[in-house]
Amino acid sequence: MSTLHTVNKSPFEKTDLSSCLAHARSGDGVLLIEDGVYGVLKGTRSADAIASAAAAGTVAIYVLAPDLAARGLSPNRLMDGIQSVDYAGFVDLAIKHDLTQAWL
Amino acid sequence: MTDEQAGAGGGATTKKFLYVNRKAPYGTIYALESLEVVLIGAAFEQDVSLAFMDDGVFQLTKGQDTKAIGAKNFSPTYRALGDYDVNKFYVEKESLDERGLTLDDLMAITYEDEDDDYEEKPSIRIVGRAELAEIMASQDVILSF
């Protein structure tokens, strides 16, 4: 049983991302969408939590590419270990996991 | 009435309006709504400034491409504000630093200074948090988004 978590708010505005990471379990995926994509930028004050989750390798971190492009953020601004997906990839992830949990 | 007191409103005093922007674009409507209020308010010829702090600094990033999310890219509108005499864009340095951004990551926004031979000058002014606090404290009206 694995969960796809989605986070749609910036870590600078809300604590959704840190709360999500605190509850994500091994084998889960975390997909950043909408303003949530700001959570996977390099060199920000909120990068550490994501970096440790990605480094531990037990939770896969994804980012929705169209939302990055809309905000003028190029893929080379992403932290290491983040996979970029498009809308079709979003659907694939929802199918792959047993449960989807949106952190609003 | 002296020239100082007679603002463009036909005898009324000009007031200092500050629009404070703290939210990222596209995820919520605040950034766009703020910009639209600035445009509406520009018709009243007051002394208008914009402040960008916290996630508001993300509103000014260059290269916004919104085709794939099906939303309108409204970032070019910031560049048009100079023509409406809105040319003070205070961007908070600490907010940029916290987000790994520099002036280079932001759009080039300029205005033509009619008091200086229409020389093109930058509208973006990077200020520290303490200076921004002083700027905010000196306003007549603050509208927050």
gemmi code that builds the backbone of each chain (N, CA, C; Angstrom):
import gemmi

chains = {
    "A": [
        ("MET", (0.867, -1.198, 0.000), (0.000, 0.000, 0.000), (0.892, 1.232, 0.000)),
        ("SER", (0.862, 1.988, -1.084), (1.668, 3.203, -1.108), (0.803, 4.391, -1.476)),
        ("THR", (1.270, 5.537, -1.090), (0.497, 6.771, -1.273), (1.229, 7.751, -2.169)),
        ("LEU", (0.475, 8.410, -3.040), (1.007, 9.566, -3.750), (0.508, 10.801, -3.004)),
        ("HIS", (1.458, 11.558, -2.436), (1.104, 12.808, -1.765), (1.249, 13.957, -2.753)),
        ("THR", (0.303, 14.904, -2.747), (0.493, 16.099, -3.567), (0.518, 17.311, -2.642)),
        ("VAL", (1.438, 18.237, -2.950), (1.561, 19.473, -2.179), (1.487, 20.629, -3.158)),
        ("ASN", (0.562, 21.564, -2.943), (0.377, 22.638, -3.917), (0.678, 24.035, -3.383)),
        ("LYS", (1.292, 24.137, -2.198), (1.624, 25.449, -1.661), (3.125, 25.584, -1.449)),
        ("SER", (3.589, 26.811, -1.531), (5.005, 27.109, -1.344), (5.402, 26.856, 0.116)),
        ("PRO", (6.588, 26.284, 0.355), (7.038, 26.030, 1.724), (7.328, 27.313, 2.489)),
        ("PHE", (7.402, 28.430, 1.756), (7.663, 29.709, 2.410), (6.367, 30.324, 2.925)),
        ("GLU", (5.239, 29.803, 2.393), (3.949, 30.375, 2.762), (3.193, 29.474, 3.747)),
        ("LYS", (3.311, 28.164, 3.532), (2.560, 27.226, 4.356), (3.489, 26.110, 4.823)),
        ("THR", (3.039, 25.413, 5.851), (3.854, 24.315, 6.377), (3.434, 22.975, 5.777)),
        ("ASP", (2.604, 23.018, 4.712), (2.101, 21.781, 4.106), (3.208, 20.802, 3.732)),
        ("LEU", (4.271, 21.320, 3.113), (5.334, 20.426, 2.649), (6.014, 19.728, 3.812)),
        ("SER", (6.343, 20.460, 4.858), (7.051, 19.820, 5.971), (6.132, 18.841, 6.687)),
        ("SER", (4.843, 19.159, 6.773), (3.909, 18.237, 7.398), (3.781, 16.965, 6.564)),
        ("CYS", (3.697, 17.142, 5.253), (3.608, 15.991, 4.339), (4.829, 15.088, 4.503)),
        ("LEU", (6.035, 15.687, 4.459), (7.263, 14.887, 4.560), (7.350, 14.172, 5.896)),
        ("ALA", (6.794, 14.796, 6.930), (6.824, 14.174, 8.254), (5.914, 12.958, 8.324)),
        ("HIS", (4.978, 12.843, 7.373), (4.042, 11.717, 7.392), (4.268, 10.721, 6.254)),
        ("ALA", (5.105, 11.070, 5.291), (5.315, 10.167, 4.152), (6.103, 8.948, 4.607)),
        ("ARG", (5.713, 7.769, 4.086), (6.349, 6.524, 4.488), (7.140, 5.939, 3.331)),
        ("SER", (8.005, 5.023, 3.639), (8.858, 4.386, 2.654), (8.016, 3.832, 1.506)),
        ("GLY", (8.389, 4.133, 0.261), (7.650, 3.658, -0.903), (6.634, 4.657, -1.412)),
        ("ASP", (6.400, 5.727, -0.646), (5.454, 6.752, -1.087), (6.115, 7.664, -2.115)),
        ("GLY", (5.264, 8.417, -2.817), (5.764, 9.447, -3.714), (5.213, 10.789, -3.248)),
        ("VAL", (5.983, 11.865, -3.478), (5.498, 13.211, -3.163), (5.598, 14.022, -4.446)),
        ("LEU", (4.477, 14.530, -4.935), (4.463, 15.317, -6.161), (4.155, 16.773, -5.828)),
        ("LEU", (5.064, 17.661, -6.222), (4.865, 19.099, -6.021), (4.180, 19.684, -7.244)),
        ("ILE", (3.056, 20.362, -7.023), (2.306, 20.994, -8.120), (2.000, 22.444, -7.755)),
        ("GLU", (1.547, 23.215, -8.725), (1.165, 24.628, -8.502), (2.272, 25.349, -7.727)),
        ("ASP", (1.925, 26.102, -6.689), (2.965, 26.843, -5.959), (3.898, 25.924, -5.164)),
        ("GLY", (3.523, 24.633, -5.059), (4.374, 23.678, -4.351), (5.728, 23.484, -5.018)),
        ("VAL", (5.806, 23.785, -6.323), (7.060, 23.569, -7.048), (8.213, 24.392, -6.483)),
        ("TYR", (7.930, 25.473, -5.784), (8.992, 26.297, -5.202), (9.759, 25.509, -4.139)),
        ("GLY", (9.188, 24.415, -3.680), (9.820, 23.603, -2.649), (11.025, 22.804, -3.107)),
        ("VAL", (11.234, 22.674, -4.412), (12.356, 21.875, -4.883), (13.429, 22.701, -5.586)),
        ("LEU", (13.443, 24.003, -5.327), (14.484, 24.855, -5.897), (15.769, 24.730, -5.091)),
        ("LYS", (16.889, 24.777, -5.796), (18.203, 24.764, -5.137), (18.410, 26.060, -4.375)),
        ("GLY", (19.208, 25.980, -3.329), (19.691, 27.205, -2.682), (18.647, 28.018, -1.957)),
        ("THR", (17.605, 27.370, -1.470), (16.632, 28.124, -0.684), (16.731, 27.702, 0.772)),
        ("ARG", (16.146, 28.499, 1.641), (16.242, 28.186, 3.061), (15.418, 26.967, 3.433)),
        ("SER", (14.568, 26.489, 2.513), (13.721, 25.351, 2.873), (14.192, 24.059, 2.217)),
        ("ALA", (15.369, 24.113, 1.598), (15.824, 22.967, 0.802), (16.191, 21.722, 1.614)),
        ("ASP", (16.602, 21.925, 2.858), (17.148, 20.788, 3.616), (16.212, 19.614, 3.812)),
        ("ALA", (14.955, 19.895, 4.161), (14.015, 18.793, 4.429), (13.836, 17.925, 3.192)),
        ("ILE", (13.665, 18.571, 2.049), (13.501, 17.823, 0.798), (14.776, 17.064, 0.483)),
        ("ALA", (15.908, 17.720, 0.677), (17.188, 17.089, 0.348), (17.368, 15.799, 1.139)),
        ("SER", (17.038, 15.837, 2.425), (17.219, 14.599, 3.211), (16.244, 13.517, 2.783)),
        ("ALA", (15.006, 13.931, 2.450), (14.025, 12.924, 2.001), (14.491, 12.291, 0.697)),
        ("ALA", (14.972, 13.144, -0.243), (15.425, 12.622, -1.535), (16.663, 11.743, -1.344)),
        ("ALA", (17.574, 12.178, -0.477), (18.818, 11.436, -0.261), (18.551, 10.084, 0.392)),
        ("ALA", (17.612, 10.050, 1.328), (17.309, 8.788, 2.008), (16.786, 7.757, 1.029)),
        ("GLY", (16.200, 8.254, -0.076), (15.791, 7.341, -1.148), (14.547, 6.526, -0.893)),
        ("THR", (13.873, 6.753, 0.218), (12.713, 5.918, 0.500), (11.422, 6.546, -0.027)),
        ("VAL", (11.470, 7.858, -0.229), (10.307, 8.571, -0.755), (10.736, 9.240, -2.055)),
        ("ALA", (10.030, 8.978, -3.152), (10.384, 9.582, -4.439), (9.748, 10.967, -4.529)),
        ("ILE", (10.559, 11.956, -4.918), (10.044, 13.329, -5.027), (9.899, 13.698, -6.502)),
        ("TYR", (8.717, 14.181, -6.869), (8.436, 14.572, -8.244), (7.990, 16.027, -8.289)),
        ("VAL", (8.166, 16.651, -9.464), (7.683, 18.026, -9.638), (6.959, 18.104, -10.984)),
        ("LEU", (5.857, 18.866, -11.036), (5.069, 18.982, -12.256), (5.676, 20.068, -13.145)),
        ("ALA", (6.273, 19.651, -14.273), (7.029, 20.560, -15.143), (6.254, 21.780, -15.648)),
        ("PRO", (4.995, 21.628, -16.089), (4.271, 22.821, -16.553), (4.189, 23.930, -15.498)),
        ("ASP", (4.089, 23.551, -14.219), (4.006, 24.585, -13.171), (5.354, 25.269, -12.947)),
        ("LEU", (6.459, 24.554, -13.218), (7.786, 25.176, -13.138), (7.924, 26.207, -14.249)),
        ("ALA", (7.559, 25.789, -15.473), (7.693, 26.670, -16.639), (6.836, 27.925, -16.484)),
        ("ALA", (5.641, 27.771, -15.961), (4.742, 28.921, -15.796), (5.366, 29.971, -14.895)),
        ("ARG", (6.159, 29.509, -13.924), (6.762, 30.422, -12.948), (8.145, 30.884, -13.372)),
        ("GLY", (8.561, 30.564, -14.593), (9.853, 31.021, -15.091), (11.026, 30.297, -14.454)),
        ("LEU", (10.796, 29.082, -13.938), (11.865, 28.334, -13.271), (12.393, 27.258, -14.213)),
        ("SER", (13.657, 27.336, -14.562), (14.170, 26.335, -15.498), (14.587, 25.072, -14.742)),
        ("PRO", (14.570, 23.921, -15.431), (14.899, 22.640, -14.794), (16.263, 22.626, -14.101)),
        ("ASN", (17.204, 23.485, -14.535), (18.515, 23.446, -13.884), (18.504, 24.115, -12.508)),
        ("ARG", (17.358, 24.653, -12.098), (17.246, 25.208, -10.745), (16.781, 24.157, -9.740)),
        ("LEU", (16.488, 22.950, -10.240), (15.974, 21.914, -9.337), (17.083, 21.296, -8.510)),
        ("MET", (16.720, 20.878, -7.300), (17.660, 20.134, -6.472), (17.930, 18.785, -7.121)),
        ("ASP", (19.013, 18.133, -6.672), (19.309, 16.798, -7.195), (18.261, 15.810, -6.718)),
        ("GLY", (18.043, 14.772, -7.543), (17.175, 13.675, -7.113), (15.693, 13.944, -7.280)),
        ("ILE", (15.337, 15.035, -7.963), (13.924, 15.338, -8.193), (13.566, 14.932, -9.610)),
        ("GLN", (12.470, 14.184, -9.777), (12.051, 13.808, -11.121), (10.953, 14.740, -11.611)),
        ("SER", (11.131, 15.211, -12.840), (10.152, 16.108, -13.430), (9.136, 15.283, -14.221)),
        ("VAL", (7.843, 15.585, -14.070), (6.816, 14.868, -14.834), (5.882, 15.879, -15.484)),
        ("ASP", (5.182, 15.437, -16.544), (4.152, 16.287, -17.140), (2.783, 15.771, -16.655)),
        ("TYR", (1.692, 16.313, -17.225), (0.363, 15.917, -16.744), (0.101, 14.425, -16.941)),
        ("ALA", (0.596, 13.872, -18.043), (0.423, 12.432, -18.273), (1.157, 11.642, -17.194)),
        ("GLY", (2.323, 12.152, -16.812), (3.093, 11.502, -15.751), (2.372, 11.570, -14.412)),
        ("PHE", (1.674, 12.678, -14.190), (0.872, 12.861, -12.977), (-0.177, 11.741, -12.908)),
        ("VAL", (-0.851, 11.504, -14.034), (-1.864, 10.450, -14.081), (-1.223, 9.090, -13.804)),
        ("ASP", (-0.071, 8.842, -14.423), (0.627, 7.568, -14.199), (0.947, 7.363, -12.720)),
        ("LEU", (1.400, 8.416, -12.065), (1.737, 8.303, -10.642), (0.487, 7.992, -9.806)),
        ("ALA", (-0.621, 8.632, -10.148), (-1.867, 8.399, -9.390), (-2.309, 6.948, -9.553)),
        ("ILE", (-2.093, 6.409, -10.737), (-2.469, 5.010, -10.988), (-1.525, 4.072, -10.256)),
        ("LYS", (-0.239, 4.411, -10.267), (0.777, 3.532, -9.683), (0.608, 3.363, -8.173)),
        ("HIS", (0.205, 4.411, -7.481), (0.045, 4.302, -6.029), (-1.383, 3.904, -5.697)),
        ("ASP", (-1.573, 3.289, -4.532), (-2.907, 2.800, -4.170), (-3.818, 3.933, -3.729)),
        ("LEU", (-3.204, 4.971, -3.193), (-3.963, 6.040, -2.552), (-3.352, 7.385, -2.915)),
        ("THR", (-4.196, 8.410, -3.132), (-3.679, 9.759, -3.353), (-4.102, 10.629, -2.186)),
        ("GLN", (-3.155, 11.368, -1.628), (-3.477, 12.281, -0.537), (-3.028, 13.686, -0.894)),
        ("ALA", (-3.992, 14.611, -0.998), (-3.676, 15.997, -1.316), (-3.517, 16.769, -0.015)),
        ("TRP", (-2.376, 17.471, 0.142), (-2.118, 18.268, 1.349), (-2.535, 19.706, 1.053)),
        ("LEU", (-3.687, 20.106, 1.546), (-4.232, 21.427, 1.226), (-4.215, 22.346, 2.440)),
    ],
    "B": [
        ("MET", (-3.550, 77.846, -2.721), (-2.995, 76.508, -2.529), (-1.643, 76.436, -3.247)),
        ("THR", (-0.643, 75.871, -2.591), (0.689, 75.774, -3.209), (0.703, 74.632, -4.219)),
        ("ASP", (1.753, 74.622, -5.034), (1.882, 73.542, -6.017), (1.977, 72.184, -5.344)),
        ("GLU", (2.617, 72.148, -4.173), (2.780, 70.866, -3.454), (1.435, 70.287, -3.070)),
        ("GLN", (0.513, 71.196, -2.678), (-0.769, 70.690, -2.192), (-1.695, 70.343, -3.340)),
        ("ALA", (-1.531, 71.046, -4.435), (-2.424, 70.788, -5.561), (-1.873, 69.642, -6.379)),
        ("GLY", (-2.355, 68.478, -6.109), (-1.896, 67.313, -6.870), (-2.661, 67.226, -8.177)),
        ("ALA", (-2.441, 66.170, -8.925), (-3.085, 66.035, -10.228), (-4.581, 65.869, -10.098)),
        ("GLY", (-5.065, 65.640, -8.900), (-6.511, 65.432, -8.721), (-7.299, 66.706, -8.781)),
        ("GLY", (-6.707, 67.777, -9.266), (-7.470, 69.020, -9.408), (-7.661, 69.711, -8.082)),
        ("GLY", (-6.591, 69.786, -7.269), (-6.721, 70.522, -6.020), (-6.579, 69.626, -4.813)),
        ("ALA", (-6.772, 68.312, -4.948), (-6.628, 67.416, -3.790), (-5.160, 67.066, -3.603)),
        ("THR", (-4.787, 66.727, -2.348), (-3.405, 66.352, -2.059), (-3.114, 64.983, -2.651)),
        ("THR", (-1.894, 64.830, -3.179), (-1.481, 63.522, -3.673), (-1.112, 62.649, -2.487)),
        ("LYS", (-1.560, 61.401, -2.496), (-1.225, 60.504, -1.399), (-0.275, 59.412, -1.872)),
        ("LYS", (0.454, 58.857, -0.903), (1.389, 57.780, -1.198), (0.685, 56.442, -0.984)),
        ("PHE", (0.538, 55.718, -2.094), (-0.105, 54.415, -2.069), (0.955, 53.325, -2.217)),
        ("LEU", (0.905, 52.328, -1.368), (1.823, 51.195, -1.506), (1.016, 49.910, -1.643)),
        ("TYR", (1.330, 49.140, -2.674), (0.710, 47.832, -2.879), (1.718, 46.784, -2.424)),
        ("VAL", (1.372, 46.000, -1.416), (2.293, 45.003, -0.873), (1.953, 43.628, -1.447)),
        ("ASN", (2.918, 43.023, -2.124), (2.724, 41.724, -2.762), (3.567, 40.664, -2.077)),
        ("ARG", (2.899, 39.663, -1.508), (3.608, 38.629, -0.743), (3.366, 37.224, -1.244)),
        ("LYS", (2.602, 37.075, -2.332), (2.245, 35.740, -2.773), (2.778, 35.432, -4.162)),
        ("ALA", (3.032, 34.141, -4.398), (3.540, 33.691, -5.684), (2.451, 33.817, -6.748)),
        ("PRO", (2.846, 33.937, -8.022), (1.852, 34.051, -9.092), (1.260, 32.695, -9.456)),
        ("TYR", (0.096, 32.705, -10.054), (-0.583, 31.545, -10.641), (-1.227, 30.566, -9.675)),
        ("GLY", (-0.609, 30.259, -8.534), (-1.224, 29.305, -7.601), (-2.491, 29.865, -6.969)),
        ("THR", (-2.480, 31.183, -6.744), (-3.695, 31.857, -6.274), (-3.849, 33.105, -7.140)),
        ("ILE", (-4.972, 33.790, -6.997), (-5.301, 34.911, -7.867), (-4.760, 36.245, -7.350)),
        ("TYR", (-4.175, 36.251, -6.148), (-3.769, 37.502, -5.500), (-2.825, 38.354, -6.348)),
        ("ALA", (-1.830, 37.719, -6.982), (-0.841, 38.477, -7.744), (-1.495, 39.214, -8.903)),
        ("LEU", (-2.371, 38.519, -9.620), (-3.052, 39.141, -10.760), (-4.007, 40.230, -10.300)),
        ("GLU", (-4.750, 39.965, -9.243), (-5.707, 40.947, -8.737), (-4.988, 42.230, -8.307)),
        ("SER", (-3.855, 42.057, -7.644), (-3.070, 43.209, -7.196), (-2.678, 44.079, -8.386)),
        ("LEU", (-2.178, 43.438, -9.426), (-1.743, 44.150, -10.627), (-2.920, 44.892, -11.257)),
        ("GLU", (-4.083, 44.257, -11.280), (-5.256, 44.891, -11.877), (-5.695, 46.102, -11.069)),
        ("VAL", (-5.587, 46.032, -9.742), (-5.942, 47.189, -8.914), (-4.945, 48.327, -9.157)),
        ("VAL", (-3.670, 47.999, -9.333), (-2.669, 49.034, -9.634), (-3.053, 49.763, -10.917)),
        ("LEU", (-3.456, 49.002, -11.936), (-3.817, 49.599, -13.225), (-5.049, 50.492, -13.092)),
        ("ILE", (-6.033, 50.019, -12.342), (-7.247, 50.817, -12.129), (-6.872, 52.092, -11.374)),
        ("GLY", (-6.067, 51.939, -10.324), (-5.691, 53.063, -9.473), (-4.808, 54.069, -10.185)),
        ("ALA", (-4.086, 53.624, -11.216), (-3.166, 54.513, -11.932), (-3.913, 55.687, -12.538)),
        ("ALA", (-5.177, 55.505, -12.827), (-5.988, 56.584, -13.409), (-6.143, 57.755, -12.444)),
        ("PHE", (-5.917, 57.537, -11.165), (-6.127, 58.596, -10.183), (-4.866, 59.404, -9.896)),
        ("GLU", (-3.774, 59.080, -10.594), (-2.536, 59.871, -10.529), (-2.043, 60.174, -9.112)),
        ("GLN", (-1.942, 59.148, -8.305), (-1.361, 59.305, -6.973), (0.101, 58.848, -7.015)),
        ("ASP", (0.761, 58.923, -5.862), (2.163, 58.511, -5.787), (2.210, 57.033, -5.427)),
        ("VAL", (2.314, 56.200, -6.458), (2.167, 54.748, -6.274), (3.494, 54.003, -6.255)),
        ("SER", (3.645, 53.124, -5.267), (4.807, 52.229, -5.210), (4.314, 50.800, -5.039)),
        ("LEU", (5.164, 49.853, -5.438), (4.852, 48.438, -5.250), (5.957, 47.829, -4.391)),
        ("ALA", (5.563, 46.968, -3.454), (6.564, 46.250, -2.659), (6.402, 44.767, -2.928)),
        ("PHE", (7.529, 44.088, -3.092), (7.523, 42.637, -3.324), (8.366, 42.007, -2.230)),
        ("MET", (7.719, 41.183, -1.391), (8.451, 40.512, -0.320), (7.895, 39.105, -0.163)),
        ("ASP", (8.576, 38.291, 0.613), (8.200, 36.884, 0.784), (8.015, 36.256, -0.601)),
        ("ASP", (6.980, 35.459, -0.814), (6.833, 34.809, -2.118), (6.437, 35.781, -3.236)),
        ("GLY", (6.130, 37.032, -2.881), (5.801, 38.031, -3.894), (6.948, 38.267, -4.868)),
        ("VAL", (8.184, 38.041, -4.423), (9.326, 38.254, -5.328), (9.246, 37.329, -6.542)),
        ("PHE", (8.562, 36.191, -6.394), (8.424, 35.250, -7.508), (7.562, 35.826, -8.643)),
        ("GLN", (6.785, 36.869, -8.374), (5.945, 37.449, -9.422), (6.784, 38.073, -10.532)),
        ("LEU", (8.027, 38.461, -10.195), (8.851, 39.209, -11.147), (9.886, 38.367, -11.880)),
        ("THR", (9.852, 37.038, -11.721), (10.854, 36.209, -12.401), (10.676, 36.326, -13.904)),
        ("LYS", (11.814, 36.234, -14.629), (11.697, 36.300, -16.077), (11.433, 34.912, -16.637)),
        ("GLY", (11.030, 34.869, -17.906), (10.849, 33.591, -18.590), (9.609, 32.821, -18.200)),
        ("GLN", (8.573, 33.485, -17.741), (7.351, 32.762, -17.373), (6.658, 32.261, -18.642)),
        ("ASP", (6.438, 30.955, -18.713), (5.806, 30.341, -19.878), (4.615, 29.533, -19.387)),
        ("THR", (3.420, 30.071, -19.570), (2.235, 29.475, -18.951), (1.400, 28.627, -19.897)),
        ("LYS", (1.858, 28.392, -21.111), (1.040, 27.658, -22.084), (0.531, 26.331, -21.524)),
        ("ALA", (1.427, 25.571, -20.938), (1.051, 24.224, -20.520), (0.085, 24.188, -19.339)),
        ("ILE", (-0.020, 25.267, -18.569), (-0.984, 25.242, -17.465), (-2.285, 25.934, -17.862)),
        ("GLY", (-2.392, 26.418, -19.084), (-3.642, 26.995, -19.559), (-4.034, 28.290, -18.887)),
        ("ALA", (-3.066, 29.023, -18.356), (-3.366, 30.306, -17.727), (-2.711, 31.410, -18.545)),
        ("LYS", (-3.203, 32.631, -18.406), (-2.608, 33.738, -19.136), (-1.335, 34.198, -18.425)),
        ("ASN", (-0.275, 34.417, -19.177), (0.975, 34.944, -18.618), (0.805, 36.448, -18.458)),
        ("PHE", (0.657, 36.919, -17.226), (0.442, 38.351, -17.035), (1.731, 39.109, -16.669)),
        ("SER", (2.863, 38.414, -16.698), (4.109, 39.093, -16.303), (4.492, 40.286, -17.192)),
        ("PRO", (4.152, 40.272, -18.503), (4.488, 41.452, -19.307), (3.824, 42.739, -18.806)),
        ("THR", (2.720, 42.602, -18.112), (2.011, 43.789, -17.641), (2.840, 44.598, -16.644)),
        ("TYR", (3.695, 43.944, -15.866), (4.547, 44.698, -14.932), (5.434, 45.677, -15.709)),
        ("ARG", (5.887, 45.243, -16.882), (6.785, 46.089, -17.687), (6.052, 47.290, -18.264)),
        ("ALA", (4.716, 47.207, -18.379), (3.947, 48.323, -18.928), (3.665, 49.403, -17.894)),
        ("LEU", (3.861, 49.086, -16.600), (3.492, 50.042, -15.547), (4.268, 51.361, -15.621)),
        ("GLY", (5.473, 51.327, -16.159), (6.278, 52.543, -16.285), (5.548, 53.619, -17.078)),
        ("ASP", (4.780, 53.213, -18.063), (4.016, 54.161, -18.885), (2.890, 54.824, -18.112)),
        ("TYR", (2.524, 54.231, -16.958), (1.473, 54.803, -16.123), (2.074, 55.522, -14.920)),
        ("ASP", (3.371, 55.858, -15.020), (4.080, 56.537, -13.927), (4.189, 55.699, -12.667)),
        ("VAL", (4.085, 54.383, -12.779), (4.330, 53.500, -11.640), (5.713, 52.917, -11.870)),
        ("ASN", (6.704, 53.459, -11.142), (8.081, 53.065, -11.420), (8.904, 52.786, -10.177)),
        ("LYS", (8.240, 52.615, -9.054), (8.957, 52.250, -7.827), (8.535, 50.844, -7.424)),
        ("PHE", (9.393, 49.892, -7.756), (9.149, 48.487, -7.430), (10.177, 48.120, -6.369)),
        ("TYR", (9.779, 48.108, -5.107), (10.716, 47.771, -4.028), (10.725, 46.261, -3.848)),
        ("VAL", (11.868, 45.644, -4.087), (11.996, 44.194, -3.955), (12.902, 43.911, -2.765)),
        ("GLU", (12.413, 43.111, -1.825), (13.157, 42.877, -0.587), (14.306, 41.899, -0.781)),
        ("LYS", (15.497, 42.335, -0.399), (16.719, 41.527, -0.579), (16.664, 40.211, 0.182)),
        ("GLU", (16.231, 40.272, 1.452), (16.209, 39.040, 2.252), (15.279, 38.000, 1.623)),
        ("SER", (14.154, 38.450, 1.072), (13.216, 37.518, 0.439), (13.847, 36.856, -0.782)),
        ("LEU", (14.630, 37.619, -1.546), (15.333, 37.051, -2.700), (16.340, 36.012, -2.222)),
        ("ASP", (17.149, 36.380, -1.226), (18.197, 35.493, -0.719), (17.615, 34.181, -0.211)),
        ("GLU", (16.531, 34.265, 0.540), (15.913, 33.055, 1.111), (15.449, 32.098, 0.027)),
        ("ARG", (15.191, 32.658, -1.173), (14.659, 31.850, -2.266), (15.701, 31.554, -3.337)),
        ("GLY", (16.950, 31.884, -3.053), (18.027, 31.605, -4.007), (17.920, 32.430, -5.276)),
        ("LEU", (17.339, 33.634, -5.188), (17.175, 34.486, -6.374), (18.090, 35.704, -6.311)),
        ("THR", (18.452, 36.202, -7.503), (19.197, 37.463, -7.578), (18.476, 38.383, -8.568)),
        ("LEU", (18.947, 39.596, -8.685), (18.358, 40.561, -9.617), (18.339, 40.005, -11.044)),
        ("ASP", (19.352, 39.228, -11.384), (19.449, 38.603, -12.707), (18.306, 37.665, -13.035)),
        ("ASP", (17.646, 37.134, -12.009), (16.545, 36.204, -12.240), (15.243, 36.937, -12.504)),
        ("LEU", (15.253, 38.249, -12.298), (14.032, 39.027, -12.438), (13.958, 39.695, -13.805)),
        ("MET", (12.733, 40.036, -14.215), (12.538, 40.736, -15.485), (13.198, 42.117, -15.413)),
        ("ALA", (13.624, 42.610, -16.557), (14.161, 43.973, -16.613), (12.961, 44.896, -16.753)),
        ("ILE", (12.705, 45.702, -15.718), (11.551, 46.612, -15.746), (12.098, 48.028, -15.682)),
        ("THR", (11.752, 48.833, -16.677), (12.316, 50.181, -16.736), (11.221, 51.219, -16.958)),
        ("TYR", (11.580, 52.478, -16.771), (10.670, 53.574, -17.065), (11.504, 54.696, -17.670)),
        ("GLU", (10.821, 55.654, -18.314), (11.526, 56.798, -18.900), (11.352, 57.984, -17.966)),
        ("ASP", (12.458, 58.497, -17.462), (12.407, 59.595, -16.497), (12.224, 60.915, -17.228)),
        ("GLU", (11.002, 61.475, -17.159), (10.711, 62.692, -17.918), (11.477, 63.903, -17.387)),
        ("ASP", (11.985, 63.779, -16.115), (12.759, 64.887, -15.551), (14.230, 64.777, -15.904)),
        ("ASP", (14.585, 63.734, -16.639), (15.998, 63.521, -16.955), (16.136, 63.121, -18.413)),
        ("ASP", (15.517, 63.937, -19.280), (15.639, 63.719, -20.724), (15.092, 62.350, -21.170)),
        ("TYR", (14.105, 61.858, -20.449), (13.479, 60.569, -20.780), (14.484, 59.424, -20.781)),
        ("GLU", (15.509, 59.555, -19.956), (16.487, 58.468, -19.846), (15.819, 57.249, -19.238)),
        ("GLU", (16.160, 56.069, -19.780), (15.567, 54.832, -19.308), (16.271, 54.389, -18.029)),
        ("LYS", (15.474, 54.172, -16.971), (16.040, 53.785, -15.676), (15.325, 52.561, -15.133)),
        ("PRO", (15.986, 51.818, -14.240), (15.336, 50.616, -13.702), (14.260, 50.969, -12.679)),
        ("SER", (13.129, 50.285, -12.772), (12.054, 50.494, -11.799), (12.288, 49.675, -10.542)),
        ("ILE", (12.984, 48.523, -10.697), (13.216, 47.651, -9.542), (14.297, 48.247, -8.654)),
        ("ARG", (13.971, 48.401, -7.379), (14.934, 48.870, -6.385), (15.018, 47.789, -5.316)),
        ("ILE", (16.196, 47.160, -5.212), (16.391, 46.120, -4.196), (16.659, 46.835, -2.874)),
        ("VAL", (15.873, 46.524, -1.861), (16.039, 47.170, -0.554), (16.104, 46.114, 0.535)),
        ("GLY", (16.786, 46.462, 1.625), (16.838, 45.546, 2.761), (15.538, 45.623, 3.538)),
        ("ARG", (15.332, 44.629, 4.387), (14.094, 44.519, 5.153), (13.847, 45.747, 6.021)),
        ("ALA", (14.868, 46.244, 6.684), (14.695, 47.398, 7.577), (14.297, 48.633, 6.777)),
        ("GLU", (14.923, 48.794, 5.612), (14.590, 49.948, 4.776), (13.157, 49.820, 4.258)),
        ("LEU", (12.764, 48.598, 3.902), (11.405, 48.388, 3.414), (10.390, 48.704, 4.515)),
        ("ALA", (10.716, 48.343, 5.740), (9.825, 48.646, 6.865), (9.620, 50.157, 6.992)),
        ("GLU", (10.689, 50.907, 6.780), (10.583, 52.373, 6.845), (9.738, 52.915, 5.706)),
        ("ILE", (9.948, 52.348, 4.513), (9.163, 52.779, 3.359), (7.680, 52.537, 3.621)),
        ("MET", (7.368, 51.360, 4.178), (5.960, 51.030, 4.456), (5.385, 51.977, 5.500)),
        ("ALA", (6.194, 52.287, 6.522), (5.701, 53.140, 7.613), (5.419, 54.554, 7.147)),
        ("SER", (5.986, 54.941, 6.002), (5.827, 56.324, 5.557), (4.697, 56.509, 4.545)),
        ("GLN", (3.923, 55.460, 4.293), (2.854, 55.555, 3.291), (1.595, 56.182, 3.881)),
        ("ASP", (0.706, 56.651, 2.997), (-0.611, 57.115, 3.438), (-1.628, 55.984, 3.389)),
        ("VAL", (-1.497, 55.135, 2.362), (-2.431, 54.023, 2.170), (-1.639, 52.780, 1.801)),
        ("ILE", (-1.945, 51.662, 2.454), (-1.325, 50.385, 2.075), (-2.423, 49.409, 1.672)),
        ("LEU", (-2.260, 48.820, 0.488), (-3.177, 47.781, 0.017), (-2.379, 46.486, -0.048)),
        ("SER", (-2.834, 45.456, 0.657), (-2.084, 44.203, 0.730), (-2.748, 43.090, -0.043)),
        ("PHE", (-1.906, 42.298, -0.690), (-2.425, 41.168, -1.460), (-1.622, 39.909, -1.134)),
    ],
}
model = gemmi.Model(1)
for chain_id, residues in chains.items():
    chain = gemmi.Chain(chain_id)
    for i, (resn, *xyz) in enumerate(residues, 1):
        res = gemmi.Residue()
        res.name, res.seqid = resn, gemmi.SeqId(i, " ")
        for name, pos in zip(("N", "CA", "C"), xyz):
            atom = gemmi.Atom()
            atom.name, atom.element = name, gemmi.Element(name[0])
            atom.pos, atom.b_iso = gemmi.Position(*pos), 0.0
            res.add_atom(atom)
        chain.add_residue(res)
    model.add_chain(chain)
structure = gemmi.Structure()
structure.add_model(model)
structure.setup_entities()
